[in-house]
Amino acid sequence: MKKKEYLKMMEEHSSGKTGNLFQKVHVTAKRAKSLYELDEPSKASFSHKPTFQAILETNEGKIRMIPSASVESENELA
């Protein structure tokens, strides 16, 4: 691991911006599972193992968590 790259895994916790931590862990775990299910050439294109890749994507904001209220309203509309 490159010097100070481990800091990308860390996140400062504050009550205002963090949101629901359980939901964040759940979304990250689902992303890691989907990365593990990819074929080998696709997994090889990532610079990290799937679990670490999912953590980085979540912390960098590449993965967006949708509040459960908006998901329920979408289900009602369908």
Secondary structure, 3 states (H helix, E strand, C coil): CCCCHHHHCCCCCCCCCCCCHHHHHHHHHHHHHHHHCCCHHHHHCCCCCHHHHHHHHHHCCCCCCCCHHHHHHHHHHC
